[in-house]
């Protein structure tokens, strides 16, 4: 794509790296110091945007990489946002709710000078929740000396993924899966793939995977297999998704789902089962150089972040398996987060149908641009998505005379 070397140099390093020490009073009266990060990669396209996570293995290098990923993801779908990411080194399972609230509020206090509705807007990520986002917005308003219920209502937009009463957006919970389904429909139409004749396997039955199963079933697709961390189930014909959800809720895993013709499989076996579409909605690095050659799906939809390794990408391309990349397929989440920012700024809230219609417009347009670049540059969709994103960022850097 002949990216300007100076633009490449700019994008190779984050614009700002913030490291903070968070003193938190524990329930037993002791004081613990936690280390936290916020990395702001690039804001040429708009305010920085990206989640923050609580995990014992958080480190600054990971946060830097994820912040760059967010710049690309926002740019692929053409929303006016840049990329950032945050994290705190902590095992949240070992903290009480009160300790988690004090940790979250301390994190806000220390990064408050560098975030804001038009500066940098965090969101939920690994082990962080809508309730924590409510705490974040409340604490940020306190730091600014404002009341979210009064003239400071627009400050709610400092963070997205909030609960509805605190200014969250309808449709946010389904947005990641919904956006991926819109892209899958467009791909299916482009090759004449009929939903009624399409067998889908979904690895991962958490938020994104379970919602994708429900949405695709409603659109006529046959979900023949799925899994969670305990293992999976596979069938010759469509699974009863409502019954599968009930099993997951009651028995905490889909492995215990029983129905005629359903057999138990490992996650490894599920990835190698015969199907038309494989939806990856679990963890990163699931399809690798070791198992890519055994994948029998005709196409892969990445709802998780980074589920296919670069080495596996090459093998899949040689086999003619189309991969719709994460930076396009799962960008529905950050797109509806952008909608939440708009609603907070206007203090006017949209109905779910309006959110879905606007999301569909953006995802379909992004798919069309990525596919056009794939055709133009004769490259796989992942490269085409990066080209789409980098062209846009390059244009903004030059338009704003940032070099």
N, C-alpha and C positions, 0 to 999 in steps of 0.2 A: 504493500500500500504506500510505500515511500513516505513513511512517517518522518516529519522534520526531526533530525537528530537532537536539536535543542529541546523540542517538546519531549522527546524520549528521555533526555537527561532530567528534565523537571519531574516527570512521572516516576522516575526510578527511586526517588526519595520522598518521604512525607514532608509536608510543609511544617508540621509542628508535632512534637512528641512530648507528652505531659506525663510525669511520674509523680505520684503523690503517696504520702504515708498517712494512713488513716487510724488515729487513736480511737478505739471503741471500748466503752465501758461494758463489760460482760455481766451477765445476770448474777454471778457470784461476787461482784464488786471489783474484780481484777480488771486491769487495763491491758488490751492487746493491740498491737500495731499491725495493721494489714497494709500490703502494698497494692496500689492501683495504678492503672494506666488509661490514658486517652490519646489516641493517635489520629491526627487530622491529615489525611493524605493529600487531597486536592479540592479546592473550592472554585475552580474556574467556571463550572456550570451552575453553581448555586451553593447554598449553605451545606456544610458538611452533614452527612447523614449515616448513621450506623448504630447497631446495638451495643450493649455492654453485657458482659457475661460474668458469672460467679463460678469459678472452678479452681480446684487446687493445682491444675497444671497450666494455668494462664501464664504466658510470658510475653515480654514486649515484642519479640520477633513475630510471634503468632499474630498479635494485635496489629502490627505493622502490615503484615501480609493481608489480613482481613480488611483493613482500611482501604488498601488499594483495590481489592476485589469489589468493595462497595462503590468506589468511583466508577469502575467499569460497569457494574450492574445498573446503577442509576442512569448512566449514559446510554446503555443499550436500549432502554425503553423510553429515552428522551424526556425524562422528568428533570426539572431544573434544580438538581441537587448534586453535591459532590460526595466524597466518601470519607468515613471515619469509623473508628471502632474503639471499644473500651473494654476493660476487664479488671477484676480484683482477684488476687490469689487467695482463695478461700474455699473450703468445702462447706457449702451452705447447709448440707444435711446435718452438720454438727452444731449449727447455731439455732437458737430459738427464734420465733418470729420477732420478738422484741429486739434481739441482737441484730437480726437482718435489717430491721427498720433503722436502727441507729447507725449501722454500717452504711446503708444506702444514703441516709441524710448527710453523713460525714463526707461521703464521696461527692455528693452534690455541692456541699460547702466549698470543697477544695478545687473543684473544676468549674465552679460557677462563673468565674471571670472569662472563661473561654468557651462557654456554651450559651445558647439562647435561640429563640424561635427563628431568627434570621442569621444565626452564626453557626451553630452546630446542634443537631437534634438527635439525641440518643433514642433507643428503643429496646424492647426485650430481646434477649438472646439466650444462650445456654444458661439454664437455672435462674433466669430472671423473669418476672411475671408482671401482668397488668397491675396488680396491687402495688408492686415496687415502683412502677411508673407513676402511679398516683402519689406515692410518697415523694418521688423525685420532683414532680410538678409543684407539690405543696411546699417542699423545702426551698426550691428555687424562688418561688414567690416570696417566701419569708426573707431570703437573702436580699431580694430586691426591695423589700419593705412594702410589698403590695398584697392585696387580697384577691385571690382568684375569682371570688364571687362578685367583686366590685369592679373598679376600673382596670384591674389587672387581669381581666379574663383572657386577654391574648397571650399571657405568659404560659397558659396551659400548653401552648404549642412548642414549649421547650423540649418536650418528649412525646413520643407517640406510643401506641400500643396500650393506652390507658383503658380503664373500665369505662363503660358507657356513661355512668353518672358523673365521672370526672372529666368528660370531654373526649372519650374515645369515639372511633368511627364504627358505624354498623358495617358488617361485612368483613371486618379485619381478620376475624378468626378463620374464615374460609379463604382469604385472599390468595395465599400462596398456592394452595391446590387449585383454586378457581382459575387463576392466571395460567397455570400449567395446562389445565384442561382446555382453555380457549386456544392455546397454541397447538395442542394435540389435534383439536377439531380442524384447525386451518391446515395442518400438515396432512391429515386424513383426506380432506377435500382435494388437496393439491395432487394426490396420487390416486384418487378414486377408491379409498379404503372405506368400506361401509361399516359403521359401528356395530350393526347386528351380526356381522361376520368376523368381528375383531376380538381375539382372545387376549386379555390383559393380565399380567402378573404384577403385583405391587409389593416390592420389598419395603417393609416398614409399615406398621399399622398404628403409628402415633397420630399426632394432629394432622399433618399433611397427608399421610397415606390413607388414613381412615376417611377423611373428607373427600379425597380424590376417588376412593372406591364408591362412595355414595353418589358423587356427582357424575362419574362415568357410567355407573349403573343406570342412573336416571336418564342418561343420554343414549342408552341402548347397548352399551359395550358389555361384554361378558368378562367379569373378574373371575379368573379360574384358580388364582393362587395368591397368597399373601403370607406375611411373616412378621414377627416382632423379635425382640432380643432372645426369646426362649426357643425360637424355631418357627416353622411354618406349616401351612396346609396347602394341598394341591388337589385339583379335581379335574375331571374331563369336561364338566359343564359348569355354568355360572354358579358361583357361591351365593348364598342368601346373605347379603351384606347386613341387613337388620339383625339377623340371628347371630352373625359374626360379631357385631358390635355388642350385643347382649352378652355373648360369651366372654369377650374381652373385659367388659365392665364387671362381670360376676366372678370370673376365674383369673383375671389379671393377665391373661395371655390367649392368643388365638390358637395355640397348639392343642388345646383341649376341645376345640370345635369338632363336633361329630355330626356327620350327615352321610347318607348313602353315596358311595363313590369318592369320598374325601379321604386322602391319605396324609399322614404326617411326613414332613420332609425337613431337612436342615436348611439353613439360609444358603449354604453353598449349593445344595441341590436345586433350590428354588431359582437361583440365578441362571442355572444351566438348563432349566426346563423349557420345553417347546412352547412358544407363544408368538403372538404378533407384536405386542408392545410390552416392554419391560419398564415399569416405572420405579425408579430408584428414589425412595423416600426415607432412607434410614441414615446411615453414617457415611463419612468420606472413605475413599479407598476401598470400595467393595468390588469393583471390576478392575482387575490388575493384569499384569503380564502373565501371571500364573493361570488365570481362568478365562481370560477374554476369548481365547480360541474355542472355548466350550459353550459360549453364549449362543443360543439358537433364536433369540428374538430378532424380528426384522428391523425394529427401531427401539431406541432407548430414550426415555424422557427423564431428565435429571431434576427431581424436585428437591433432593438433598444438595448440600454444597460439596462439590468435589468428589462424587461417588465413583468416577472413572479416572484412573491415573493416566498421565500423558502417554506412558508406554502402552497401556491398554487401548487408548484412542487410536494409535497407529494400527494395531491388530484389527480392531473393529472396522476401521476405514477400508483395510484390505479385503475384509469379508463382505463389504458392502452394507454394513449395519449403520444406519443413520442415527446419530446422537444429537438430540436437542439439548444444548448445554444449559447448565444451572443458571448462568448469568442472564439467560433469557427466560428459561422455563419457570424459575421460582421467583422472578422479579415482581410477581403480583403482590407479595407482601409489602415490599418497600413502596410500591405504587400506591397502595391504599394508605400507607403511612403518610405519604405526601398529601393524599386527600384529607387525612386527619389534620394535618397542618393548615390546610386551606380553611377547613371548617372552624378550627380554633381561632384563626385570624379574623374571620367574619362573624364569629359567634352564631353561626347558622349551621344546622345539622341536616344531613341528607338521609333520605330513606334508603334502604338496602338495594332496591331496584335501581336507583340512580347511581349508587356506588358501583354496582355490577356493570351497568351500561357503560360508564366512564372507563372502568377497568378493561372491559372488552375492547373498546376503541383503541386504547393504548397498546394492549397486548397484540392485537391483530396488526396494527400499524408496525410495531416493532418486528413481528414475525416477517412481514412483507419486506421490510428493509434488510433484515438479516439474510433472508433467502435470496434477495436480489444481489447482495454482495457476495453470497456464496456462488451464485451463477456467474457473476462478473469476474470474480477472482479465481473461479474454479477451485474452491477450497471447501473443506468440511464446515459445518454450521458453527462449530466453536470458533474457528478462525474468523469466520464471517461476522460473528457476534463481536469479537474483539475489534475487528476492523470498523464495524458500525460505531462502536463506542469511542474508539480512539480518534476517528475522524471528527466526531462531535466535540470531544475535549480539545483537540488540536485547533478546531475552528474557534472555540471560545477563548483559548489562550491567546490566539492571534488577534481576535476581535477586540479583546480587552487590553491588548498591548502589554501582556504580562512578561514578554521577553523582548 
